[in-house]
Amino acid sequence: STATMATLSTAGCLGGQSSSAQTVTMPGNLKFDPKTATIKPGGSVTWTNESDIEHTVTAYEDEIPDAAAYFASGGFESERAARNRITEGLIAPGENYEHTFDQPGTYGYFCIPHEGSGMVGTVRVR
């Protein structure tokens, strides 16, 4: 267990640097934490729902790089499809959603049910 402790303490030092994997939590205050995740190209982000209500992770189609694949929980290929079939994209409490980002750039995303409450986030790939 000593090794585990050492790993956890070094993770905190990586703060602003790009890494190949990042976890974003949905802690229950209608926010993504961290609001901006930074990863390397080819890296992945895992969104984990730690609240007691359902959320989505849905990319804004006009806020992702042109060459990038669209992403949304539920596996939708467009923002309109995700909005039209919201129940299929919901991430239940305790569940997660993962996406791998190949193209460098900035990706804007949001939670459909809580967009009006400001539940939006950004992934920076660099």
ZALUM-307750 format. One record per atom (N, C-alpha, C): chain; residue in three letters; atom name; y, x, z. Coordinates in nm, 3 decimals. Last residue first. Example, Ala and Ser with C-alpha at 12.3 -4.5 7.8 and 13.67 -1.06 7.14 Angstrom:
2
kette A; rest Ser; atom N; north -0.225; east 1.285; up 0.708 $
kette A; rest Ser; atom CA; north -0.106; east 1.367; up 0.714 $
kette A; rest Ser; atom C; north 0.003; east 1.290; up 0.787 $
kette A; rest Ala; atom N; north -0.569; east 1.319; up 0.780 $
kette A; rest Ala; atom CA; north -0.450; east 1.230; up 0.780 $
kette A; rest Ala; atom C; north -0.330; east 1.320; up 0.780 $
END
This chain:
126
kette A; rest Arg; atom N; north 1.869; east -0.330; up -2.645 $
kette A; rest Arg; atom CA; north 1.935; east -0.209; up -2.693 $
kette A; rest Arg; atom C; north 1.863; east -0.084; up -2.646 $
kette A; rest Val; atom N; north 1.930; east -0.658; up -2.607 $
kette A; rest Val; atom CA; north 1.824; east -0.569; up -2.650 $
kette A; rest Val; atom C; north 1.890; east -0.446; up -2.710 $
kette A; rest Arg; atom N; north 2.011; east -0.884; up -2.360 $
kette A; rest Arg; atom CA; north 2.064; east -0.776; up -2.444 $
kette A; rest Arg; atom C; north 1.949; east -0.684; up -2.478 $
kette A; rest Val; atom N; north 2.016; east -1.224; up -2.310 $
kette A; rest Val; atom CA; north 1.928; east -1.108; up -2.315 $
kette A; rest Val; atom C; north 1.994; east -1.008; up -2.409 $
kette A; rest Thr; atom N; north 2.176; east -1.458; up -2.097 $
kette A; rest Thr; atom CA; north 2.185; east -1.365; up -2.210 $
kette A; rest Thr; atom C; north 2.076; east -1.259; up -2.198 $
kette A; rest Gly; atom N; north 2.206; east -1.810; up -2.009 $
kette A; rest Gly; atom CA; north 2.180; east -1.668; up -1.984 $
kette A; rest Gly; atom C; north 2.187; east -1.589; up -2.113 $
kette A; rest Val; atom N; north 2.289; east -2.109; up -1.826 $
kette A; rest Val; atom CA; north 2.282; east -2.032; up -1.950 $
kette A; rest Val; atom C; north 2.259; east -1.885; up -1.915 $
kette A; rest Met; atom N; north 2.362; east -2.369; up -1.683 $
kette A; rest Met; atom CA; north 2.241; east -2.288; up -1.672 $
kette A; rest Met; atom C; north 2.217; east -2.219; up -1.808 $
kette A; rest Gly; atom N; north 2.577; east -2.544; up -1.655 $
kette A; rest Gly; atom CA; north 2.604; east -2.402; up -1.676 $
kette A; rest Gly; atom C; north 2.482; east -2.313; up -1.663 $
kette A; rest Ser; atom N; north 2.524; east -2.805; up -1.650 $
kette A; rest Ser; atom CA; north 2.553; east -2.744; up -1.519 $
kette A; rest Ser; atom C; north 2.577; east -2.594; up -1.531 $
kette A; rest Gly; atom N; north 2.452; east -2.858; up -1.909 $
kette A; rest Gly; atom CA; north 2.580; east -2.909; up -1.862 $
kette A; rest Gly; atom C; north 2.622; east -2.854; up -1.726 $
kette A; rest Glu; atom N; north 2.194; east -2.756; up -1.908 $
kette A; rest Glu; atom CA; north 2.298; east -2.688; up -1.986 $
kette A; rest Glu; atom C; north 2.436; east -2.729; up -1.938 $
kette A; rest His; atom N; north 1.970; east -2.863; up -1.793 $
kette A; rest His; atom CA; north 2.078; east -2.820; up -1.703 $
kette A; rest His; atom C; north 2.187; east -2.741; up -1.776 $
kette A; rest Pro; atom N; north 1.778; east -2.929; up -1.987 $
kette A; rest Pro; atom CA; north 1.822; east -3.032; up -1.891 $
kette A; rest Pro; atom C; north 1.946; east -2.993; up -1.810 $
kette A; rest Ile; atom N; north 1.773; east -2.670; up -2.137 $
kette A; rest Ile; atom CA; north 1.819; east -2.797; up -2.195 $
kette A; rest Ile; atom C; north 1.863; east -2.899; up -2.088 $
kette A; rest Cys; atom N; north 1.902; east -2.367; up -2.053 $
kette A; rest Cys; atom CA; north 1.803; east -2.465; up -2.008 $
kette A; rest Cys; atom C; north 1.852; east -2.601; up -2.056 $
kette A; rest Phe; atom N; north 1.962; east -2.105; up -2.299 $
kette A; rest Phe; atom CA; north 2.001; east -2.204; up -2.199 $
kette A; rest Phe; atom C; north 1.881; east -2.287; up -2.158 $
kette A; rest Tyr; atom N; north 2.088; east -1.795; up -2.450 $
kette A; rest Tyr; atom CA; north 1.989; east -1.903; up -2.430 $
kette A; rest Tyr; atom C; north 2.033; east -1.992; up -2.315 $
kette A; rest Gly; atom N; north 2.169; east -1.539; up -2.679 $
kette A; rest Gly; atom CA; north 2.215; east -1.640; up -2.583 $
kette A; rest Gly; atom C; north 2.110; east -1.749; up -2.572 $
kette A; rest Tyr; atom N; north 2.122; east -1.203; up -2.730 $
kette A; rest Tyr; atom CA; north 2.059; east -1.333; up -2.745 $
kette A; rest Tyr; atom C; north 2.111; east -1.428; up -2.638 $
kette A; rest Thr; atom N; north 2.226; east -0.921; up -2.908 $
kette A; rest Thr; atom CA; north 2.250; east -1.008; up -2.794 $
kette A; rest Thr; atom C; north 2.196; east -1.147; up -2.825 $
kette A; rest Gly; atom N; north 2.023; east -0.640; up -3.022 $
kette A; rest Gly; atom CA; north 2.133; east -0.736; up -3.029 $
kette A; rest Gly; atom C; north 2.142; east -0.818; up -2.903 $
kette A; rest Pro; atom N; north 1.726; east -0.541; up -3.199 $
kette A; rest Pro; atom CA; north 1.838; east -0.512; up -3.109 $
kette A; rest Pro; atom C; north 1.947; east -0.617; up -3.126 $
kette A; rest Gln; atom N; north 1.422; east -0.720; up -3.224 $
kette A; rest Gln; atom CA; north 1.549; east -0.687; up -3.288 $
kette A; rest Gln; atom C; north 1.657; east -0.656; up -3.184 $
kette A; rest Asp; atom N; north 1.210; east -0.789; up -3.056 $
kette A; rest Asp; atom CA; north 1.198; east -0.673; up -3.143 $
kette A; rest Asp; atom C; north 1.332; east -0.626; up -3.198 $
kette A; rest Phe; atom N; north 1.111; east -0.917; up -2.759 $
kette A; rest Phe; atom CA; north 1.231; east -0.903; up -2.842 $
kette A; rest Phe; atom C; north 1.222; east -0.775; up -2.924 $
kette A; rest Thr; atom N; north 0.882; east -1.155; up -2.647 $
kette A; rest Thr; atom CA; north 0.904; east -1.015; up -2.682 $
kette A; rest Thr; atom C; north 1.018; east -1.007; up -2.783 $
kette A; rest His; atom N; north 0.870; east -1.380; up -2.374 $
kette A; rest His; atom CA; north 0.904; east -1.357; up -2.514 $
kette A; rest His; atom C; north 0.930; east -1.208; up -2.534 $
kette A; rest Glu; atom N; north 0.713; east -1.616; up -2.155 $
kette A; rest Glu; atom CA; north 0.741; east -1.477; up -2.192 $
kette A; rest Glu; atom C; north 0.775; east -1.467; up -2.339 $
kette A; rest Tyr; atom N; north 0.731; east -1.824; up -1.875 $
kette A; rest Tyr; atom CA; north 0.739; east -1.815; up -2.021 $
kette A; rest Tyr; atom C; north 0.778; east -1.672; up -2.054 $
kette A; rest Asn; atom N; north 0.551; east -1.976; up -1.596 $
kette A; rest Asn; atom CA; north 0.645; east -1.885; up -1.659 $
kette A; rest Asn; atom C; north 0.634; east -1.888; up -1.811 $
kette A; rest Glu; atom N; north 0.537; east -2.190; up -1.300 $
kette A; rest Glu; atom CA; north 0.491; east -2.144; up -1.432 $
kette A; rest Glu; atom C; north 0.590; east -2.043; up -1.487 $
kette A; rest Gly; atom N; north 0.655; east -2.281; up -1.070 $
kette A; rest Gly; atom CA; north 0.545; east -2.185; up -1.056 $
kette A; rest Gly; atom C; north 0.492; east -2.131; up -1.187 $
kette A; rest Pro; atom N; north 0.740; east -2.591; up -1.214 $
kette A; rest Pro; atom CA; north 0.754; east -2.501; up -1.099 $
kette A; rest Pro; atom C; north 0.630; east -2.411; up -1.086 $
kette A; rest Ala; atom N; north 0.704; east -2.582; up -1.578 $
kette A; rest Ala; atom CA; north 0.684; east -2.644; up -1.447 $
kette A; rest Ala; atom C; north 0.709; east -2.543; up -1.335 $
kette A; rest Ile; atom N; north 0.911; east -2.588; up -1.839 $
kette A; rest Ile; atom CA; north 0.833; east -2.491; up -1.761 $
kette A; rest Ile; atom C; north 0.824; east -2.549; up -1.620 $
kette A; rest Leu; atom N; north 0.922; east -2.787; up -2.133 $
kette A; rest Leu; atom CA; north 0.950; east -2.772; up -1.989 $
kette A; rest Leu; atom C; north 0.855; east -2.674; up -1.923 $
kette A; rest Gly; atom N; north 0.871; east -2.843; up -2.394 $
kette A; rest Gly; atom CA; north 0.922; east -2.709; up -2.362 $
kette A; rest Gly; atom C; north 0.945; east -2.685; up -2.215 $
kette A; rest Glu; atom N; north 0.799; east -3.104; up -2.418 $
kette A; rest Glu; atom CA; north 0.698; east -3.003; up -2.455 $
kette A; rest Glu; atom C; north 0.742; east -2.862; up -2.417 $
kette A; rest Thr; atom N; north 1.030; east -3.240; up -2.358 $
kette A; rest Thr; atom CA; north 0.922; east -3.241; up -2.259 $
kette A; rest Thr; atom C; north 0.817; east -3.136; up -2.290 $
kette A; rest Ile; atom N; north 1.198; east -3.209; up -2.590 $
kette A; rest Ile; atom CA; north 1.226; east -3.136; up -2.466 $
kette A; rest Ile; atom C; north 1.105; east -3.131; up -2.372 $
kette A; rest Arg; atom N; north 1.223; east -3.241; up -2.864 $
kette A; rest Arg; atom CA; north 1.093; east -3.254; up -2.800 $
kette A; rest Arg; atom C; north 1.094; east -3.181; up -2.666 $
kette A; rest Asn; atom N; north 1.484; east -3.198; up -2.945 $
kette A; rest Asn; atom CA; north 1.422; east -3.328; up -2.976 $
kette A; rest Asn; atom C; north 1.292; east -3.350; up -2.901 $
kette A; rest Arg; atom N; north 1.533; east -2.935; up -2.870 $
kette A; rest Arg; atom CA; north 1.611; east -3.042; up -2.807 $
kette A; rest Arg; atom C; north 1.544; east -3.179; up -2.829 $
kette A; rest Ala; atom N; north 1.350; east -2.802; up -3.037 $
kette A; rest Ala; atom CA; north 1.340; east -2.787; up -2.891 $
kette A; rest Ala; atom C; north 1.413; east -2.901; up -2.821 $
kette A; rest Ala; atom N; north 1.450; east -2.873; up -3.288 $
kette A; rest Ala; atom CA; north 1.314; east -2.916; up -3.250 $
kette A; rest Ala; atom C; north 1.299; east -2.910; up -3.099 $
kette A; rest Arg; atom N; north 1.699; east -2.743; up -3.274 $
kette A; rest Arg; atom CA; north 1.692; east -2.888; up -3.287 $
kette A; rest Arg; atom C; north 1.556; east -2.941; up -3.245 $
kette A; rest Glu; atom N; north 1.633; east -2.476; up -3.263 $
kette A; rest Glu; atom CA; north 1.698; east -2.535; up -3.146 $
kette A; rest Glu; atom C; north 1.688; east -2.687; up -3.152 $
kette A; rest Ser; atom N; north 1.304; east -2.398; up -3.390 $
kette A; rest Ser; atom CA; north 1.448; east -2.424; up -3.407 $
kette A; rest Ser; atom C; north 1.502; east -2.489; up -3.281 $
kette A; rest Glu; atom N; north 1.045; east -2.365; up -3.329 $
kette A; rest Glu; atom CA; north 1.100; east -2.272; up -3.428 $
kette A; rest Glu; atom C; north 1.246; east -2.299; up -3.457 $
kette A; rest Phe; atom N; north 0.893; east -2.364; up -2.998 $
kette A; rest Phe; atom CA; north 0.965; east -2.426; up -3.109 $
kette A; rest Phe; atom C; north 1.024; east -2.323; up -3.204 $
kette A; rest Gly; atom N; north 0.739; east -2.304; up -2.772 $
kette A; rest Gly; atom CA; north 0.706; east -2.244; up -2.900 $
kette A; rest Gly; atom C; north 0.778; east -2.303; up -3.020 $
kette A; rest Gly; atom N; north 0.777; east -2.367; up -2.516 $
kette A; rest Gly; atom CA; north 0.721; east -2.474; up -2.597 $
kette A; rest Gly; atom C; north 0.690; east -2.427; up -2.737 $
kette A; rest Ser; atom N; north 1.079; east -2.192; up -2.493 $
kette A; rest Ser; atom CA; north 0.958; east -2.234; up -2.424 $
kette A; rest Ser; atom C; north 0.907; east -2.359; up -2.496 $
kette A; rest Ala; atom N; north 1.184; east -2.020; up -2.784 $
kette A; rest Ala; atom CA; north 1.203; east -2.131; up -2.692 $
kette A; rest Ala; atom C; north 1.072; east -2.159; up -2.622 $
kette A; rest Phe; atom N; north 1.340; east -1.824; up -3.038 $
kette A; rest Phe; atom CA; north 1.248; east -1.837; up -2.925 $
kette A; rest Phe; atom C; north 1.286; east -1.955; up -2.837 $
kette A; rest Tyr; atom N; north 1.344; east -1.690; up -3.371 $
kette A; rest Tyr; atom CA; north 1.391; east -1.790; up -3.276 $
kette A; rest Tyr; atom C; north 1.292; east -1.798; up -3.160 $
kette A; rest Ala; atom N; north 1.358; east -1.345; up -3.448 $
kette A; rest Ala; atom CA; north 1.279; east -1.467; up -3.442 $
kette A; rest Ala; atom C; north 1.341; east -1.561; up -3.339 $
kette A; rest Ala; atom N; north 1.642; east -1.189; up -3.607 $
kette A; rest Ala; atom CA; north 1.553; east -1.213; up -3.493 $
kette A; rest Ala; atom C; north 1.477; east -1.343; up -3.507 $
kette A; rest Ala; atom N; north 1.830; east -1.137; up -3.792 $
kette A; rest Ala; atom CA; north 1.693; east -1.099; up -3.828 $
kette A; rest Ala; atom C; north 1.592; east -1.137; up -3.720 $
kette A; rest Asp; atom N; north 2.069; east -1.224; up -3.663 $
kette A; rest Asp; atom CA; north 2.021; east -1.288; up -3.786 $
kette A; rest Asp; atom C; north 1.874; east -1.260; up -3.815 $
kette A; rest Pro; atom N; north 2.051; east -1.257; up -3.303 $
kette A; rest Pro; atom CA; north 2.072; east -1.176; up -3.424 $
kette A; rest Pro; atom C; north 2.006; east -1.242; up -3.547 $
kette A; rest Ile; atom N; north 2.176; east -1.568; up -3.167 $
kette A; rest Ile; atom CA; north 2.074; east -1.464; up -3.171 $
kette A; rest Ile; atom C; north 2.095; east -1.384; up -3.300 $
kette A; rest Glu; atom N; north 2.333; east -1.791; up -3.158 $
kette A; rest Glu; atom CA; north 2.365; east -1.681; up -3.066 $
kette A; rest Glu; atom C; north 2.251; east -1.581; up -3.057 $
kette A; rest Asp; atom N; north 2.260; east -2.009; up -3.301 $
kette A; rest Asp; atom CA; north 2.371; east -1.930; up -3.355 $
kette A; rest Asp; atom C; north 2.413; east -1.817; up -3.262 $
kette A; rest Glu; atom N; north 2.054; east -2.116; up -3.143 $
kette A; rest Glu; atom CA; north 2.023; east -2.063; up -3.276 $
kette A; rest Glu; atom C; north 2.134; east -1.975; up -3.332 $
kette A; rest Tyr; atom N; north 1.999; east -2.033; up -2.821 $
kette A; rest Tyr; atom CA; north 2.101; east -2.093; up -2.907 $
kette A; rest Tyr; atom C; north 2.081; east -2.031; up -3.044 $
kette A; rest Ala; atom N; north 1.667; east -2.073; up -2.690 $
kette A; rest Ala; atom CA; north 1.770; east -1.990; up -2.754 $
kette A; rest Ala; atom C; north 1.873; east -2.078; up -2.824 $
kette A; rest Thr; atom N; north 1.559; east -2.186; up -2.386 $
kette A; rest Thr; atom CA; north 1.583; east -2.229; up -2.523 $
kette A; rest Thr; atom C; north 1.695; east -2.145; up -2.583 $
kette A; rest Val; atom N; north 1.357; east -2.260; up -2.140 $
kette A; rest Val; atom CA; north 1.424; east -2.140; up -2.190 $
kette A; rest Val; atom C; north 1.437; east -2.165; up -2.339 $
kette A; rest Thr; atom N; north 1.383; east -2.532; up -1.904 $
kette A; rest Thr; atom CA; north 1.341; east -2.475; up -2.032 $
kette A; rest Thr; atom C; north 1.412; east -2.341; up -2.051 $
kette A; rest His; atom N; north 1.237; east -2.658; up -1.594 $
kette A; rest His; atom CA; north 1.344; east -2.598; up -1.674 $
kette A; rest His; atom C; north 1.290; east -2.562; up -1.811 $
kette A; rest Glu; atom N; north 1.169; east -2.880; up -1.319 $
kette A; rest Glu; atom CA; north 1.133; east -2.819; up -1.447 $
kette A; rest Glu; atom C; north 1.256; east -2.767; up -1.520 $
kette A; rest Ile; atom N; north 1.194; east -2.790; up -0.966 $
kette A; rest Ile; atom CA; north 1.216; east -2.879; up -1.080 $
kette A; rest Ile; atom C; north 1.185; east -2.805; up -1.210 $
kette A; rest Asp; atom N; north 1.184; east -2.609; up -0.764 $
kette A; rest Asp; atom CA; north 1.090; east -2.721; up -0.755 $
kette A; rest Asp; atom C; north 1.115; east -2.825; up -0.864 $
kette A; rest Ser; atom N; north 1.185; east -2.263; up -0.880 $
kette A; rest Ser; atom CA; north 1.246; east -2.381; up -0.820 $
kette A; rest Ser; atom C; north 1.142; east -2.493; up -0.811 $
kette A; rest Glu; atom N; north 1.093; east -2.052; up -1.016 $
kette A; rest Glu; atom CA; north 1.071; east -2.048; up -0.872 $
kette A; rest Glu; atom C; north 1.132; east -2.169; up -0.802 $
kette A; rest Asn; atom N; north 0.971; east -1.977; up -1.314 $
kette A; rest Asn; atom CA; north 1.034; east -2.090; up -1.249 $
kette A; rest Asn; atom C; north 0.998; east -2.091; up -1.100 $
kette A; rest Thr; atom N; north 1.040; east -1.686; up -1.489 $
kette A; rest Thr; atom CA; north 0.954; east -1.747; up -1.388 $
kette A; rest Thr; atom C; north 1.029; east -1.859; up -1.317 $
kette A; rest Trp; atom N; north 1.029; east -1.525; up -1.794 $
kette A; rest Trp; atom CA; north 1.107; east -1.618; up -1.712 $
kette A; rest Trp; atom C; north 1.011; east -1.689; up -1.618 $
kette A; rest Thr; atom N; north 1.005; east -1.205; up -1.905 $
kette A; rest Thr; atom CA; north 0.925; east -1.314; up -1.850 $
kette A; rest Thr; atom C; north 1.017; east -1.397; up -1.762 $
kette A; rest Val; atom N; north 1.067; east -1.023; up -2.194 $
kette A; rest Val; atom CA; north 1.126; east -1.086; up -2.077 $
kette A; rest Val; atom C; north 1.031; east -1.199; up -2.035 $
kette A; rest Ser; atom N; north 0.975; east -0.707; up -2.341 $
kette A; rest Ser; atom CA; north 0.960; east -0.850; up -2.320 $
kette A; rest Ser; atom C; north 1.030; east -0.895; up -2.193 $
kette A; rest Gly; atom N; north 1.055; east -0.477; up -2.613 $
kette A; rest Gly; atom CA; north 1.030; east -0.514; up -2.473 $
kette A; rest Gly; atom C; north 1.021; east -0.664; up -2.458 $
kette A; rest Gly; atom N; north 1.138; east -0.425; up -2.861 $
kette A; rest Gly; atom CA; north 0.994; east -0.428; up -2.841 $
kette A; rest Gly; atom C; north 0.955; east -0.465; up -2.699 $
kette A; rest Pro; atom N; north 1.425; east -0.256; up -2.743 $
kette A; rest Pro; atom CA; north 1.359; east -0.324; up -2.854 $
kette A; rest Pro; atom C; north 1.207; east -0.314; up -2.839 $
kette A; rest Lys; atom N; north 1.468; east -0.287; up -2.383 $
kette A; rest Lys; atom CA; north 1.459; east -0.207; up -2.505 $
kette A; rest Lys; atom C; north 1.397; east -0.290; up -2.616 $
kette A; rest Ile; atom N; north 1.690; east -0.515; up -2.206 $
kette A; rest Ile; atom CA; north 1.561; east -0.452; up -2.235 $
kette A; rest Ile; atom C; north 1.569; east -0.369; up -2.362 $
kette A; rest Thr; atom N; north 1.863; east -0.688; up -1.963 $
kette A; rest Thr; atom CA; north 1.874; east -0.584; up -2.066 $
kette A; rest Thr; atom C; north 1.739; east -0.516; up -2.083 $
kette A; rest Ala; atom N; north 1.989; east -1.008; up -1.887 $
kette A; rest Ala; atom CA; north 1.876; east -0.915; up -1.878 $
kette A; rest Ala; atom C; north 1.890; east -0.815; up -1.991 $
kette A; rest Thr; atom N; north 2.220; east -1.186; up -1.709 $
kette A; rest Thr; atom CA; north 2.204; east -1.101; up -1.827 $
kette A; rest Thr; atom C; north 2.091; east -1.002; up -1.802 $
kette A; rest Lys; atom N; north 2.161; east -1.320; up -1.478 $
kette A; rest Lys; atom CA; north 2.219; east -1.398; up -1.588 $
kette A; rest Lys; atom C; north 2.207; east -1.319; up -1.718 $
kette A; rest Pro; atom N; north 1.841; east -1.231; up -1.327 $
kette A; rest Pro; atom CA; north 1.984; east -1.212; up -1.354 $
kette A; rest Pro; atom C; north 2.030; east -1.294; up -1.474 $
kette A; rest Asp; atom N; north 1.847; east -1.575; up -1.306 $
kette A; rest Asp; atom CA; north 1.877; east -1.456; up -1.227 $
kette A; rest Asp; atom C; north 1.787; east -1.340; up -1.270 $
kette A; rest Phe; atom N; north 2.003; east -1.871; up -1.409 $
kette A; rest Phe; atom CA; north 1.903; east -1.770; up -1.443 $
kette A; rest Phe; atom C; north 1.944; east -1.644; up -1.367 $
kette A; rest Lys; atom N; north 2.053; east -2.171; up -1.215 $
kette A; rest Lys; atom CA; north 2.100; east -2.045; up -1.272 $
kette A; rest Lys; atom C; north 1.979; east -1.965; up -1.318 $
kette A; rest Leu; atom N; north 2.006; east -2.382; up -1.037 $
kette A; rest Leu; atom CA; north 2.048; east -2.408; up -1.175 $
kette A; rest Leu; atom C; north 2.115; east -2.286; up -1.237 $
kette A; rest Asn; atom N; north 1.890; east -2.286; up -0.813 $
kette A; rest Asn; atom CA; north 2.033; east -2.316; up -0.802 $
kette A; rest Asn; atom C; north 2.092; east -2.340; up -0.941 $
kette A; rest Gly; atom N; north 1.632; east -2.206; up -0.843 $
kette A; rest Gly; atom CA; north 1.653; east -2.338; up -0.787 $
kette A; rest Gly; atom C; north 1.799; east -2.373; up -0.768 $
kette A; rest Pro; atom N; north 1.570; east -1.962; up -0.973 $
kette A; rest Pro; atom CA; north 1.548; east -1.975; up -0.829 $
kette A; rest Pro; atom C; north 1.577; east -2.113; up -0.770 $
kette A; rest Met; atom N; north 1.421; east -1.839; up -1.214 $
kette A; rest Met; atom CA; north 1.497; east -1.963; up -1.206 $
kette A; rest Met; atom C; north 1.480; east -2.009; up -1.062 $
kette A; rest Thr; atom N; north 1.430; east -1.489; up -1.303 $
kette A; rest Thr; atom CA; north 1.382; east -1.602; up -1.224 $
kette A; rest Thr; atom C; north 1.476; east -1.720; up -1.239 $
kette A; rest Val; atom N; north 1.312; east -1.263; up -1.532 $
kette A; rest Val; atom CA; north 1.428; east -1.346; up -1.500 $
kette A; rest Val; atom C; north 1.374; east -1.465; up -1.422 $
kette A; rest Thr; atom N; north 1.195; east -0.936; up -1.564 $
kette A; rest Thr; atom CA; north 1.167; east -1.071; up -1.517 $
kette A; rest Thr; atom C; north 1.298; east -1.140; up -1.486 $
kette A; rest Gln; atom N; north 1.125; east -0.714; up -1.828 $
kette A; rest Gln; atom CA; north 1.220; east -0.763; up -1.729 $
kette A; rest Gln; atom C; north 1.177; east -0.904; up -1.690 $
kette A; rest Ala; atom N; north 1.030; east -0.413; up -1.985 $
kette A; rest Ala; atom CA; north 0.992; east -0.545; up -1.936 $
kette A; rest Ala; atom C; north 1.089; east -0.587; up -1.828 $
kette A; rest Ser; atom N; north 1.136; east -0.178; up -2.058 $
kette A; rest Ser; atom CA; north 1.055; east -0.245; up -2.159 $
kette A; rest Ser; atom C; north 1.008; east -0.382; up -2.113 $
kette A; rest Ser; atom N; north 1.489; east -0.149; up -1.989 $
kette A; rest Ser; atom CA; north 1.349; east -0.120; up -1.960 $
kette A; rest Ser; atom C; north 1.267; east -0.199; up -2.060 $
kette A; rest Ser; atom N; north 1.812; east -0.010; up -1.971 $
kette A; rest Ser; atom CA; north 1.714; east -0.087; up -2.046 $
kette A; rest Ser; atom C; north 1.575; east -0.050; up -1.998 $
kette A; rest Gln; atom N; north 1.996; east -0.011; up -1.657 $
kette A; rest Gln; atom CA; north 1.933; east 0.054; up -1.772 $
kette A; rest Gln; atom C; north 1.836; east -0.040; up -1.842 $
kette A; rest Gly; atom N; north 2.109; east -0.111; up -1.426 $
kette A; rest Gly; atom CA; north 2.172; east -0.142; up -1.553 $
kette A; rest Gly; atom C; north 2.103; east -0.083; up -1.674 $
kette A; rest Gly; atom N; north 1.864; east -0.064; up -1.214 $
kette A; rest Gly; atom CA; north 1.966; east -0.166; up -1.236 $
kette A; rest Gly; atom C; north 2.014; east -0.191; up -1.376 $
kette A; rest Leu; atom N; north 1.686; east 0.113; up -1.120 $
kette A; rest Leu; atom CA; north 1.696; east 0.102; up -1.265 $
kette A; rest Leu; atom C; north 1.801; east 0.001; up -1.308 $
kette A; rest Cys; atom N; north 1.659; east 0.103; up -0.850 $
kette A; rest Cys; atom CA; north 1.751; east 0.203; up -0.904 $
kette A; rest Cys; atom C; north 1.773; east 0.188; up -1.053 $
kette A; rest Gly; atom N; north 1.458; east -0.082; up -0.797 $
kette A; rest Gly; atom CA; north 1.596; east -0.118; up -0.769 $
kette A; rest Gly; atom C; north 1.696; east -0.022; up -0.830 $
kette A; rest Ala; atom N; north 1.226; east 0.060; up -0.848 $
kette A; rest Ala; atom CA; north 1.264; east -0.046; up -0.941 $
kette A; rest Ala; atom C; north 1.411; east -0.083; up -0.922 $
kette A; rest Thr; atom N; north 1.188; east 0.222; up -0.627 $
kette A; rest Thr; atom CA; north 1.246; east 0.283; up -0.747 $
kette A; rest Thr; atom C; north 1.291; east 0.177; up -0.846 $
kette A; rest Ser; atom N; north 1.078; east 0.038; up -0.445 $
kette A; rest Ser; atom CA; north 1.208; east 0.096; up -0.416 $
kette A; rest Ser; atom C; north 1.269; east 0.164; up -0.539 $
kette A; rest Leu; atom N; north 0.832; east -0.031; up -0.565 $
kette A; rest Leu; atom CA; north 0.935; east -0.132; up -0.546 $
kette A; rest Leu; atom C; north 1.072; east -0.070; up -0.523 $
kette A; rest Thr; atom N; north 0.695; east 0.213; up -0.551 $
kette A; rest Thr; atom CA; north 0.726; east 0.152; up -0.681 $
kette A; rest Thr; atom C; north 0.839; east 0.052; up -0.667 $
kette A; rest Ala; atom N; north 0.667; east 0.244; up -0.275 $
kette A; rest Ala; atom CA; north 0.744; east 0.342; up -0.351 $
kette A; rest Ala; atom C; north 0.786; east 0.284; up -0.486 $
kette A; rest Met; atom N; north 0.499; east 0.028; up -0.214 $
kette A; rest Met; atom CA; north 0.634; east 0.034; up -0.159 $
kette A; rest Met; atom C; north 0.722; east 0.129; up -0.240 $
kette A; rest Thr; atom N; north 0.266; east 0.108; up -0.347 $
kette A; rest Thr; atom CA; north 0.336; east -0.014; up -0.387 $
kette A; rest Thr; atom C; north 0.480; east -0.011; up -0.337 $
kette A; rest Ala; atom N; north 0.191; east 0.332; up -0.199 $
kette A; rest Ala; atom CA; north 0.229; east 0.347; up -0.339 $
kette A; rest Ala; atom C; north 0.308; east 0.226; up -0.388 $
kette A; rest Thr; atom N; north 0.116; east 0.214; up 0.040 $
kette A; rest Thr; atom CA; north 0.233; east 0.302; up 0.038 $
kette A; rest Thr; atom C; north 0.284; east 0.318; up -0.105 $
kette A; rest Ser; atom N; north -0.121; east 0.083; up 0.000 $
kette A; rest Ser; atom CA; north 0.000; east 0.000; up 0.000 $
kette A; rest Ser; atom C; north 0.126; east 0.086; up 0.000 $
END
